[in-house]
Amino acid sequence: MNAAQVIIIGGGLAGCEAAWQLLRRGHTVQMYEMKPQKFSPAHKMENLAELVCSNSLKSNSLDNAPGLLKEEMRRLRSLIIMAADKTAVAAGSALAVDRVQFALEVEEQLKQQKNFTLTRVEITRIPEDLLTIIATGPLTSDALAQEISRMLDSSYCETQISKTKCIEICKSNPDCIGTTSGGYNGTRDLYFYDAIAPIVEADSINMDKVFWASRYDKGTPDYLNCPMNKEEYEHFRQELLAGEKVAAKSFEEVRHFESCLPVEVLAARGEKSLTFGPMKPVGLIHPKTGSIPYAVVQLRRENTVGTLFNLVGFQTKLTWPEQRRVFRLIPGLENAQFSRYGSIHRNTFIHSPSLLLSSLQLKKNENVFFTGQITGVEGYTESAAMGLLAGLNAAFILEGKKLQTPPPQTALGALLNYIVTPESSESFQPMNINFGLLNPLPAKKIKKKERHSLLVNQALQYLNDWIATQNLD
C-alpha cells in the first residue's frame, strides 16, 4: 500500500470519480475492489462503476436539480458524467446509459492513467496512517463494516450515547456487524431498503399492445407505454398486493427510501396511489384511441441497441415467481422474458453530521475520507458528486493546499452541506439533490418555473467563480 499517495477502497461511482479527480491532477492512486473475488447481494458484473438499481442517472435538463448537479460536474470534468454522456441511450430528457458500455468506459479511462493501480481483493483493514478514501457504498461487506465500526466507535459513541450503551445494543442483536448495519456505535437505526426494477427482453414484448411516446410529447418518443383500463389496473393492483414478498430478517425494521419505494409498497398506500406515481397516465395519449389511458406502465431502453427494457419505477421485493406472474398481467408483457428480476437489498450509511468534516474527512482521523452513498446521499449522480469532492480535497491536501467548500448556492455545495451540517443530525436520512437544499433566493413572489431558472443561473455563476478562485480550470 505504501507506494500510492492515496488509497481508495471501493470501485463504484464514487470511488472511480475520486480516483479520476486525483489522477487528473497527477497524483498516484491505488484502488481496491473486491469484485470478482466477492460480490455483494446486488452486484453481478466484474467491472468497476456497475449501475445496479437502474440505468438512468435521472433528468439531464437544467430546469431541475438533478440536471443542475450534472452540469456542475461536467464543468469539473467528471469522469462519471463524461462516460454517461458517451454511452447514453434514448430516454427523453433523462440521462440513461447502456450500463455495460458505461462500466467499460469508466474502467478503461482509469486504466489508461499511468498513476493508477487496481487490485481486486477485499479489504478488511483500513490503513489509517495513509490518505484513504472509503467509497464502499451502501452494500459494504460484513468484514469491512466491522472494521469501520471499530474505527468509528470512539467518534460516534462519544458524541451520541455512551460506549457501554452501544455495546449493550450490539449484544442484544446476534447479527450485529457494526457501524453501517446496526452495530455498537449507536447507528443501529441508520439503514433503509432499496429495491431494484426488473428488466425484460425487447423481443418478448407484444408491440401491438404498447405505443411509443414521451410524456406531453416532450422530446423524442423514447418510452414504450403499456396502457391499462380501470378494470385491468384494479386487477393488477390486487395481484400486486397479494403477491408473495421476500421477507426481511426478524431483527430488521424495514425502512424504504421514499423516492425508491417498492411498487407494491406504493400500491398499498391507496387505490389510486400508483396512478399518481409510476403508473401516472397524464400527458400520454394513446395514438389509436386519442385518449389518455386510466394507467400506464412505462418501459425504458436498458441498452443502446434496444434489446432490453426496464420497467420504470417498478422496483420490487416480490419473489421471482411472483414477478413473472404479476408483471405478465401488464398489457404487452403477457409473454415477457426477464433478463433480470427485481430484488431487494439493505442500503446502509454512517451518521455523517457527527462524524465528518466538510472535506468528507473523518473528524477523529483526517487521513480517512468517506464518500458516496455510505455518507447519506442517495442516487447515482449524488454518489459520484461526493466522490468528486473527496478526490479534489485529497488532491489539495497532497499539494499542501486547502480546497474551499463549494458555495451552498450550488448543487454540489448544498448536497454536501446537508450531509455534514449538525442541524440535520437528529433526523438524518439519505437525500437526493433537490432545489430545497440550495440557499434560497431573496424573499419575493416568484413563479416556480422562474424560481428554478434563477436558482440554476445563480448556482452556475457561483460554481464558475468557485472554480476560478480554486484554480480548478
Kinemage of the C-alpha trace (Angstrom):
@kinemage 1
@onewidth
@group {chain A} dominant
@subgroup {mainchain}
@vectorlist {calphas} color= white
{ca met a 1} P 0.000 0.000 0.000
{ca asn a 2} L 2.800 2.458 0.740
{ca ala a 3} L 3.655 3.161 -2.909
{ca ala a 4} L 0.421 5.071 -3.530
{ca gln a 5} L -0.300 8.601 -2.406
{ca val a 6} L -3.992 7.799 -1.933
{ca ile a 7} L -5.755 4.510 -1.218
{ca ile a 8} L -9.331 4.158 -2.500
{ca ile a 9} L -11.437 1.305 -1.162
{ca gly a 10} L -14.357 0.589 -3.490
{ca gly a 11} L -14.675 0.780 -7.266
{ca gly a 12} L -18.208 2.113 -7.598
{ca leu a 13} L -19.211 5.509 -8.955
{ca ala a 14} L -17.851 7.500 -6.013
{ca gly a 15} L -14.559 5.622 -5.855
{ca cys a 16} L -13.964 5.901 -9.596
{ca glu a 17} L -14.803 9.619 -9.608
{ca ala a 18} L -12.493 10.281 -6.641
{ca ala a 19} L -9.692 8.400 -8.395
{ca trp a 20} L -10.218 10.380 -11.606
{ca gln a 21} L -10.017 13.758 -9.893
{ca leu a 22} L -6.744 12.743 -8.214
{ca leu a 23} L -5.262 11.275 -11.397
{ca arg a 24} L -6.165 14.383 -13.396
{ca arg a 25} L -4.000 16.381 -11.016
{ca gly a 26} L -1.048 13.995 -11.353
{ca his a 27} L -1.406 12.021 -8.116
{ca thr a 28} L -0.914 8.284 -7.626
{ca val a 29} L -3.950 6.149 -6.765
{ca gln a 30} L -4.199 2.566 -5.537
{ca met a 31} L -7.778 1.277 -5.800
{ca tyr a 32} L -9.033 -1.859 -4.073
{ca glu a 33} L -12.216 -3.517 -5.359
{ca met a 34} L -13.475 -6.841 -4.009
{ca lys a 35} L -15.176 -7.959 -7.251
{ca pro a 36} L -14.870 -10.577 -8.703
{ca gln a 37} L -13.315 -12.197 -5.637
{ca lys a 38} L -16.511 -11.371 -3.772
{ca phe a 39} L -19.855 -9.900 -4.849
{ca ser a 40} L -22.433 -8.019 -2.812
{ca pro a 41} L -26.040 -9.326 -2.931
{ca ala a 42} L -26.909 -6.797 -5.671
{ca his a 43} L -23.822 -6.701 -7.903
{ca lys a 44} L -23.404 -9.037 -10.888
{ca met a 45} L -20.736 -7.519 -13.193
{ca glu a 46} L -16.982 -7.730 -12.688
{ca asn a 47} L -16.399 -4.202 -13.978
{ca leu a 48} L -15.929 -1.041 -11.979
{ca ala a 49} L -18.773 1.516 -11.821
{ca glu a 50} L -21.592 -1.024 -12.054
{ca leu a 51} L -25.061 0.521 -12.110
{ca val a 52} L -27.340 -1.675 -10.026
{ca cys a 53} L -30.779 -0.156 -9.432
{ca ser a 54} L -31.456 1.443 -12.824
{ca asn a 55} L -29.637 2.552 -15.955
{ca ser a 56} L -30.881 6.129 -15.539
{ca leu a 57} L -28.986 8.968 -13.880
{ca lys a 58} L -32.268 10.908 -13.858
{ca ser a 59} L -33.004 14.171 -15.639
{ca asn a 60} L -30.440 15.879 -17.820
{ca ser a 61} L -32.492 19.044 -18.052
{ca leu a 62} L -31.346 22.287 -16.455
{ca asp a 63} L -34.841 23.070 -15.211
{ca asn a 64} L -34.424 20.724 -12.249
{ca ala a 65} L -31.893 19.964 -9.523
{ca pro a 66} L -30.563 16.609 -10.869
{ca gly a 67} L -29.821 18.284 -14.200
{ca leu a 68} L -28.078 21.155 -12.423
{ca leu a 69} L -25.880 18.759 -10.451
{ca lys a 70} L -24.822 17.014 -13.666
{ca glu a 71} L -23.947 20.320 -15.316
{ca glu a 72} L -21.838 21.356 -12.328
{ca met a 73} L -19.995 18.044 -12.510
{ca arg a 74} L -19.430 18.446 -16.246
{ca arg a 75} L -17.735 21.773 -15.563
{ca leu a 76} L -15.447 19.969 -13.123
{ca arg a 77} L -14.544 17.326 -15.743
{ca ser a 78} L -16.403 14.477 -14.039
{ca leu a 79} L -15.468 11.035 -15.360
{ca ile a 80} L -18.880 9.577 -14.452
{ca ile a 81} L -20.831 12.239 -16.353
{ca met a 82} L -18.391 12.120 -19.273
{ca ala a 83} L -18.835 8.336 -19.538
{ca ala a 84} L -22.620 8.643 -19.181
{ca asp a 85} L -22.803 11.212 -21.975
{ca lys a 86} L -20.701 8.952 -24.205
{ca thr a 87} L -22.794 5.800 -23.601
{ca ala a 88} L -26.243 7.411 -23.381
{ca val a 89} L -29.344 5.680 -24.735
{ca ala a 90} L -32.554 7.401 -25.820
{ca ala a 91} L -34.600 8.298 -22.727
{ca gly a 92} L -36.305 11.629 -23.383
{ca ser a 93} L -34.893 14.289 -21.101
{ca ala a 94} L -33.284 11.720 -18.795
{ca leu a 95} L -29.631 10.681 -18.966
{ca ala a 96} L -29.877 6.893 -19.245
{ca val a 97} L -26.984 4.721 -20.348
{ca asp a 98} L -26.061 1.345 -21.740
{ca arg a 99} L -24.824 0.126 -18.371
{ca val a 100} L -22.349 -2.422 -19.799
{ca gln a 101} L -20.741 0.132 -22.102
{ca phe a 102} L -20.788 2.715 -19.338
{ca ala a 103} L -18.888 0.469 -16.910
{ca leu a 104} L -16.376 -0.471 -19.602
{ca glu a 105} L -15.798 3.185 -20.466
{ca val a 106} L -15.171 4.216 -16.853
{ca glu a 107} L -12.792 1.329 -16.209
{ca glu a 108} L -10.901 1.884 -19.466
{ca gln a 109} L -10.404 5.591 -18.784
{ca leu a 110} L -8.943 4.844 -15.349
{ca lys a 111} L -6.700 2.029 -16.559
{ca gln a 112} L -5.201 4.319 -19.199
{ca gln a 113} L -3.789 6.548 -16.453
{ca lys a 114} L -0.163 5.662 -15.661
{ca asn a 115} L -0.503 6.503 -11.946
{ca phe a 116} L -3.477 4.195 -11.420
{ca thr a 117} L -3.274 0.691 -9.936
{ca leu a 118} L -6.281 -1.580 -9.458
{ca thr a 119} L -6.111 -4.537 -7.088
{ca arg a 120} L -9.090 -6.857 -6.950
{ca val a 121} L -9.206 -8.049 -3.364
{ca glu a 122} L -11.481 -7.498 -0.381
{ca ile a 123} L -10.034 -5.046 2.131
{ca thr a 124} L -10.790 -5.781 5.769
{ca arg a 125} L -8.335 -3.395 7.452
{ca ile a 126} L -8.228 0.357 6.838
{ca pro a 127} L -4.726 1.922 6.578
{ca glu a 128} L -5.376 4.886 8.865
{ca asp a 129} L -1.829 6.254 8.524
{ca leu a 130} L -2.280 6.922 4.766
{ca leu a 131} L -4.721 9.139 2.888
{ca thr a 132} L -7.561 6.675 2.406
{ca ile a 133} L -10.921 7.218 0.734
{ca ile a 134} L -13.642 4.777 1.773
{ca ala a 135} L -16.138 4.508 -1.079
{ca thr a 136} L -17.605 1.094 -0.401
{ca gly a 137} L -21.181 2.198 -0.902
{ca pro a 138} L -24.369 1.102 0.793
{ca leu a 139} L -23.501 -2.600 0.469
{ca thr a 140} L -20.230 -2.599 2.376
{ca ser a 141} L -19.071 -6.162 3.110
{ca asp a 142} L -19.571 -7.518 6.612
{ca ala a 143} L -15.838 -7.733 7.323
{ca leu a 144} L -15.173 -4.157 6.298
{ca ala a 145} L -18.297 -2.984 8.133
{ca gln a 146} L -16.810 -4.441 11.294
{ca glu a 147} L -13.549 -2.584 10.607
{ca ile a 148} L -15.422 0.681 10.017
{ca ser a 149} L -17.330 0.024 13.207
{ca arg a 150} L -14.083 -0.329 15.138
{ca met a 151} L -12.711 2.868 13.665
{ca leu a 152} L -15.873 4.910 14.230
{ca asp a 153} L -16.649 3.581 17.699
{ca ser a 154} L -14.939 6.409 19.556
{ca ser a 155} L -16.146 9.034 17.070
{ca tyr a 156} L -19.869 8.355 17.189
{ca cys a 157} L -20.371 6.902 20.643
{ca glu a 158} L -18.552 9.700 22.410
{ca thr a 159} L -20.802 12.296 20.789
{ca gln a 160} L -24.159 10.496 20.822
{ca ile a 161} L -24.546 7.830 23.518
{ca ser a 162} L -22.294 6.036 25.954
{ca lys a 163} L -19.985 3.323 24.718
{ca thr a 164} L -21.437 0.954 27.326
{ca lys a 165} L -24.920 1.512 25.920
{ca cys a 166} L -23.651 0.937 22.379
{ca ile a 167} L -22.171 -2.406 23.339
{ca glu a 168} L -25.402 -3.398 25.100
{ca ile a 169} L -27.324 -2.684 21.896
{ca cys a 170} L -24.960 -4.840 19.880
{ca lys a 171} L -25.056 -7.738 22.318
{ca ser a 172} L -28.848 -7.854 22.019
{ca asn a 173} L -28.549 -8.309 18.273
{ca pro a 174} L -26.787 -11.545 17.234
{ca asp a 175} L -26.455 -10.348 13.651
{ca cys a 176} L -24.839 -7.045 14.607
{ca ile a 177} L -21.883 -6.347 12.332
{ca gly a 178} L -21.141 -2.759 13.180
{ca thr a 179} L -21.482 0.790 12.057
{ca thr a 180} L -23.287 0.529 8.770
{ca ser a 181} L -25.738 -2.182 9.673
{ca gly a 182} L -26.831 -1.650 13.213
{ca gly a 183} L -23.847 -2.082 15.474
{ca tyr a 184} L -22.299 -0.978 18.687
{ca asn a 185} L -21.554 2.607 17.760
{ca gly a 186} L -25.141 3.762 18.034
{ca thr a 187} L -26.080 3.771 14.356
{ca arg a 188} L -28.494 0.832 14.546
{ca asp a 189} L -31.267 2.921 13.009
{ca leu a 190} L -29.252 4.209 10.057
{ca tyr a 191} L -30.283 1.958 7.229
{ca phe a 192} L -33.020 1.634 4.654
{ca tyr a 193} L -34.051 -0.787 1.928
{ca asp a 194} L -33.510 -0.225 -1.768
{ca ala a 195} L -35.325 -2.308 -4.386
{ca ile a 196} L -34.278 -2.971 -7.980
{ca ala a 197} L -36.584 -2.855 -11.019
{ca pro a 198} L -36.806 -5.858 -13.382
{ca ile a 199} L -35.587 -5.871 -16.985
{ca val a 200} L -37.417 -7.601 -19.869
{ca glu a 201} L -36.240 -8.704 -23.296
{ca ala a 202} L -37.486 -6.462 -26.096
{ca asp a 203} L -38.500 -9.273 -28.460
{ca ser a 204} L -40.810 -10.716 -25.790
{ca ile a 205} L -42.933 -7.531 -25.685
{ca asn a 206} L -46.203 -7.554 -27.642
{ca met a 207} L -45.748 -4.384 -29.678
{ca asp a 208} L -49.387 -4.462 -30.826
{ca lys a 209} L -50.486 -3.547 -27.283
{ca val a 210} L -47.973 -0.808 -26.476
{ca phe a 211} L -47.103 2.551 -28.001
{ca trp a 212} L -44.074 4.813 -28.215
{ca ala a 213} L -44.343 8.217 -26.542
{ca ser a 214} L -42.761 10.606 -24.083
{ca arg a 215} L -44.943 12.446 -21.609
{ca tyr a 216} L -46.573 15.557 -23.141
{ca asp a 217} L -44.701 14.695 -26.382
{ca lys a 218} L -41.630 16.278 -24.801
{ca gly a 219} L -38.508 15.463 -26.794
{ca thr a 220} L -38.452 12.248 -28.814
{ca pro a 221} L -40.861 9.330 -28.148
{ca asp a 222} L -38.344 7.221 -26.235
{ca tyr a 223} L -40.592 5.220 -23.895
{ca leu a 224} L -42.710 2.146 -24.584
{ca asn a 225} L -46.063 2.645 -22.867
{ca cys a 226} L -48.282 -0.204 -21.689
{ca pro a 227} L -51.829 1.226 -21.297
{ca met a 228} L -54.410 -0.121 -18.840
{ca asn a 229} L -58.101 0.494 -18.464
{ca lys a 230} L -59.637 0.776 -14.993
{ca glu a 231} L -60.553 -2.914 -14.739
{ca glu a 232} L -57.048 -4.036 -15.781
{ca tyr a 233} L -55.464 -1.604 -13.344
{ca glu a 234} L -57.576 -2.699 -10.369
{ca his a 235} L -56.900 -6.378 -11.066
{ca phe a 236} L -53.179 -5.713 -11.437
{ca arg a 237} L -53.065 -3.768 -8.159
{ca gln a 238} L -54.903 -6.530 -6.302
{ca glu a 239} L -52.470 -9.161 -7.532
{ca leu a 240} L -49.505 -6.911 -6.778
{ca leu a 241} L -50.667 -6.574 -3.182
{ca ala a 242} L -51.411 -10.295 -2.878
{ca gly a 243} L -48.122 -11.431 -4.373
{ca glu a 244} L -45.592 -13.212 -2.163
{ca lys a 245} L -42.793 -10.904 -0.969
{ca val a 246} L -39.227 -11.602 0.094
{ca ala a 247} L -39.305 -11.461 3.879
{ca ala a 248} L -36.951 -9.296 5.927
{ca lys a 249} L -34.905 -10.823 8.717
{ca ser a 250} L -36.665 -10.993 12.065
{ca phe a 251} L -34.438 -8.371 13.727
{ca glu a 252} L -34.776 -5.790 10.959
{ca glu a 253} L -37.308 -2.989 10.735
{ca val a 254} L -37.828 -2.350 7.020
{ca arg a 255} L -37.239 1.303 6.095
{ca his a 256} L -37.622 2.096 2.419
{ca phe a 257} L -36.130 5.261 0.953
{ca glu a 258} L -39.118 7.383 -0.031
{ca ser a 259} L -38.037 8.108 -3.629
{ca cys a 260} L -37.271 4.439 -4.393
{ca leu a 261} L -40.273 2.643 -2.881
{ca pro a 262} L -41.067 -0.916 -3.991
{ca val a 263} L -44.065 -0.697 -6.281
{ca glu a 264} L -46.140 -2.941 -4.011
{ca val a 265} L -45.444 -0.689 -1.005
{ca leu a 266} L -46.691 2.283 -3.003
{ca ala a 267} L -49.744 0.311 -4.157
{ca ala a 268} L -50.696 -0.353 -0.542
{ca arg a 269} L -50.998 3.371 0.184
{ca gly a 270} L -54.257 3.788 -1.691
{ca glu a 271} L -56.388 2.666 -4.624
{ca lys a 272} L -55.001 5.329 -6.960
{ca ser a 273} L -51.518 5.758 -5.470
{ca leu a 274} L -49.896 4.060 -8.477
{ca thr a 275} L -51.756 6.289 -10.942
{ca phe a 276} L -50.157 9.296 -9.258
{ca gly a 277} L -46.772 7.550 -9.192
{ca pro a 278} L -45.031 5.153 -11.623
{ca met a 279} L -48.271 4.370 -13.486
{ca lys a 280} L -49.225 8.025 -13.972
{ca pro a 281} L -51.060 8.361 -17.325
{ca val a 282} L -51.160 12.164 -17.668
{ca gly a 283} L -49.525 13.525 -20.795
{ca leu a 284} L -49.635 10.150 -22.586
{ca ile a 285} L -52.230 9.980 -25.356
{ca his a 286} L -52.885 6.580 -26.920
{ca pro a 287} L -52.388 7.013 -30.692
{ca lys a 288} L -55.150 4.526 -31.539
{ca thr a 289} L -57.876 5.875 -29.241
{ca gly a 290} L -56.781 9.512 -28.992
{ca ser a 291} L -57.481 9.388 -25.254
{ca ile a 292} L -55.440 9.148 -22.075
{ca pro a 293} L -55.409 5.608 -20.559
{ca tyr a 294} L -56.521 5.008 -16.972
{ca ala a 295} L -52.985 3.899 -16.069
{ca val a 296} L -49.695 3.370 -17.905
{ca val a 297} L -46.583 1.295 -17.255
{ca gln a 298} L -43.560 2.832 -18.974
{ca leu a 299} L -40.617 0.834 -20.300
{ca arg a 300} L -37.236 2.458 -20.944
{ca arg a 301} L -34.343 1.197 -23.061
{ca glu a 302} L -31.733 -0.558 -20.976
{ca asn a 303} L -29.012 -0.673 -23.652
{ca thr a 304} L -28.003 1.171 -26.821
{ca val a 305} L -29.251 -1.466 -29.251
{ca gly a 306} L -32.665 -1.585 -27.563
{ca thr a 307} L -32.785 -5.323 -26.867
{ca leu a 308} L -33.594 -4.793 -23.187
{ca phe a 309} L -36.151 -2.609 -21.396
{ca asn a 310} L -36.638 -1.891 -17.708
{ca leu a 311} L -39.957 -1.211 -16.002
{ca val a 312} L -39.696 2.416 -14.904
{ca gly a 313} L -40.446 2.871 -11.202
{ca phe a 314} L -41.152 -0.840 -10.706
{ca gln a 315} L -38.502 -1.652 -8.153
{ca thr a 316} L -39.885 -4.573 -6.175
{ca lys a 317} L -39.457 -7.117 -3.407
{ca leu a 318} L -41.819 -9.682 -4.935
{ca thr a 319} L -40.356 -13.180 -5.201
{ca trp a 320} L -39.128 -14.110 -8.666
{ca pro a 321} L -42.029 -16.495 -9.483
{ca glu a 322} L -44.490 -13.791 -8.406
{ca gln a 323} L -42.745 -11.215 -10.589
{ca arg a 324} L -43.271 -13.479 -13.591
{ca arg a 325} L -46.933 -13.965 -12.713
{ca val a 326} L -47.891 -10.427 -11.693
{ca phe a 327} L -45.896 -8.369 -14.189
{ca arg a 328} L -47.178 -10.504 -17.062
{ca leu a 329} L -50.624 -9.069 -16.266
{ca ile a 330} L -49.384 -5.786 -17.772
{ca pro a 331} L -50.744 -5.364 -21.332
{ca gly a 332} L -47.930 -6.147 -23.763
{ca leu a 333} L -45.946 -8.162 -21.236
{ca glu a 334} L -48.082 -11.320 -21.248
{ca asn a 335} L -45.113 -13.334 -22.528
{ca ala a 336} L -42.323 -11.192 -21.126
{ca gln a 337} L -38.941 -12.833 -20.685
{ca phe a 338} L -36.975 -11.393 -17.778
{ca ser a 339} L -33.250 -10.884 -18.200
{ca arg a 340} L -33.085 -9.642 -14.611
{ca tyr a 341} L -35.628 -9.854 -11.856
{ca gly a 342} L -36.193 -7.163 -9.315
{ca ser a 343} L -34.567 -7.733 -5.949
{ca ile a 344} L -34.162 -6.109 -2.569
{ca his a 345} L -31.105 -5.287 -0.506
{ca arg a 346} L -30.261 -3.220 2.519
{ca asn a 347} L -28.556 0.110 1.953
{ca thr a 348} L -26.545 1.437 4.847
{ca phe a 349} L -24.927 4.736 5.752
{ca ile a 350} L -22.917 6.388 8.509
{ca his a 351} L -24.045 9.294 10.670
{ca ser a 352} L -22.153 11.896 8.649
{ca pro a 353} L -23.244 15.056 10.547
{ca ser a 354} L -21.474 13.867 13.698
{ca leu a 355} L -18.574 12.065 12.015
{ca leu a 356} L -17.359 14.052 9.012
{ca leu a 357} L -15.776 17.412 8.274
{ca ser a 358} L -16.986 19.419 5.274
{ca ser a 359} L -13.975 17.983 3.408
{ca leu a 360} L -15.512 14.499 3.940
{ca gln a 361} L -12.599 13.652 6.237
{ca leu a 362} L -13.241 11.799 9.463
{ca lys a 363} L -13.131 14.246 12.377
{ca lys a 364} L -11.105 11.880 14.555
{ca asn a 365} L -8.644 10.887 11.801
{ca glu a 366} L -8.178 13.299 8.919
{ca asn a 367} L -6.264 10.699 6.904
{ca val a 368} L -9.568 8.925 6.303
{ca phe a 369} L -12.287 10.156 3.927
{ca phe a 370} L -15.787 8.741 3.456
{ca thr a 371} L -17.605 9.340 0.203
{ca gly a 372} L -20.529 8.195 -1.918
{ca gln a 373} L -23.771 6.664 -0.709
{ca ile a 374} L -22.298 5.474 2.579
{ca thr a 375} L -22.247 9.154 3.639
{ca gly a 376} L -26.026 9.511 3.296
{ca val a 377} L -26.570 10.776 -0.235
{ca glu a 378} L -28.941 8.856 -2.457
{ca gly a 379} L -28.649 8.386 -6.204
{ca tyr a 380} L -26.002 7.657 -8.814
{ca thr a 381} L -25.147 11.272 -9.585
{ca glu a 382} L -25.176 12.322 -5.947
{ca ser a 383} L -22.818 9.478 -5.046
{ca ala a 384} L -20.398 10.386 -7.827
{ca ala a 385} L -20.611 14.058 -6.812
{ca met a 386} L -19.348 13.241 -3.325
{ca gly a 387} L -16.581 11.162 -4.896
{ca leu a 388} L -15.589 14.170 -6.966
{ca leu a 389} L -15.328 16.361 -3.850
{ca ala a 390} L -13.427 13.723 -1.864
{ca gly a 391} L -10.939 13.354 -4.710
{ca leu a 392} L -10.412 17.096 -5.002
{ca asn a 393} L -9.999 17.502 -1.249
{ca ala a 394} L -7.434 14.702 -1.113
{ca ala a 395} L -5.571 16.209 -4.084
{ca phe a 396} L -5.397 19.617 -2.432
{ca ile a 397} L -4.011 18.087 0.767
{ca leu a 398} L -1.253 16.384 -1.215
{ca glu a 399} L -0.481 19.721 -2.847
{ca gly a 400} L -0.215 21.474 0.523
{ca lys a 401} L -3.400 23.454 -0.070
{ca lys a 402} L -6.957 23.510 1.246
{ca leu a 403} L -9.987 23.245 -1.006
{ca gln a 404} L -12.719 25.672 -0.030
{ca thr a 405} L -16.179 24.165 0.362
{ca pro a 406} L -18.379 24.700 -2.732
{ca pro a 407} L -20.842 27.563 -2.161
{ca pro a 408} L -24.215 26.500 -0.702
{ca gln a 409} L -25.875 28.194 -3.676
{ca thr a 410} L -24.536 25.351 -5.860
{ca ala a 411} L -25.979 21.848 -6.060
{ca leu a 412} L -22.631 20.382 -5.011
{ca gly a 413} L -22.331 22.675 -2.026
{ca ala a 414} L -25.953 22.237 -0.973
{ca leu a 415} L -25.774 18.453 -1.030
{ca leu a 416} L -22.500 18.434 0.886
{ca asn a 417} L -23.910 20.905 3.388
{ca tyr a 418} L -26.872 18.604 4.036
{ca ile a 419} L -24.802 15.576 4.993
{ca val a 420} L -22.241 17.334 7.215
{ca thr a 421} L -24.345 20.023 8.915
{ca pro a 422} L -25.064 19.240 12.601
{ca glu a 423} L -28.558 20.766 12.320
{ca ser a 424} L -29.606 17.704 10.318
{ca ser a 425} L -28.213 15.335 12.952
{ca glu a 426} L -31.356 14.272 14.802
{ca ser a 427} L -33.388 13.204 11.778
{ca phe a 428} L -30.548 12.463 9.366
{ca gln a 429} L -31.736 10.338 6.443
{ca pro a 430} L -30.414 9.788 2.885
{ca met a 431} L -31.184 12.622 0.481
{ca asn a 432} L -31.324 13.178 -3.272
{ca ile a 433} L -30.367 16.567 -4.664
{ca asn a 434} L -33.334 18.945 -4.809
{ca phe a 435} L -33.839 22.697 -5.057
{ca gly a 436} L -34.975 22.787 -1.437
{ca leu a 437} L -31.378 22.165 -0.329
{ca leu a 438} L -29.970 25.208 -2.119
{ca asn a 439} L -29.692 28.554 -0.360
{ca pro a 440} L -32.977 30.357 -1.088
{ca leu a 441} L -33.391 33.359 -3.327
{ca pro a 442} L -34.270 36.760 -1.815
{ca ala a 443} L -37.783 36.729 -0.396
{ca lys a 444} L -40.265 37.776 -3.053
{ca lys a 445} L -43.060 36.164 -5.028
{ca ile a 446} L -41.626 34.258 -7.987
{ca lys a 447} L -43.360 31.620 -10.101
{ca lys a 448} L -41.983 28.133 -9.576
{ca lys a 449} L -40.551 27.738 -13.095
{ca glu a 450} L -38.923 31.150 -12.960
{ca arg a 451} L -37.573 30.457 -9.472
{ca his a 452} L -35.931 27.246 -10.671
{ca ser a 453} L -34.369 29.075 -13.601
{ca leu a 454} L -32.997 31.763 -11.280
{ca leu a 455} L -31.629 29.135 -8.904
{ca val a 456} L -29.849 27.363 -11.778
{ca asn a 457} L -28.335 30.575 -13.149
{ca gln a 458} L -27.225 31.603 -9.663
{ca ala a 459} L -25.715 28.166 -8.970
{ca leu a 460} L -23.696 28.076 -12.180
{ca gln a 461} L -22.382 31.594 -11.616
{ca tyr a 462} L -21.291 30.714 -8.086
{ca leu a 463} L -19.738 27.499 -9.380
{ca asn a 464} L -17.770 29.311 -12.091
{ca asp a 465} L -16.464 31.787 -9.522
{ca trp a 466} L -15.508 28.938 -7.188
{ca ile a 467} L -13.710 27.068 -9.980
{ca ala a 468} L -11.743 30.214 -10.793
{ca thr a 469} L -10.780 31.042 -7.207
{ca gln a 470} L -9.715 27.435 -6.511
{ca asn a 471} L -7.735 27.226 -9.796
{ca leu a 472} L -9.704 24.176 -10.896
{ca asp a 473} L -9.676 25.066 -14.586
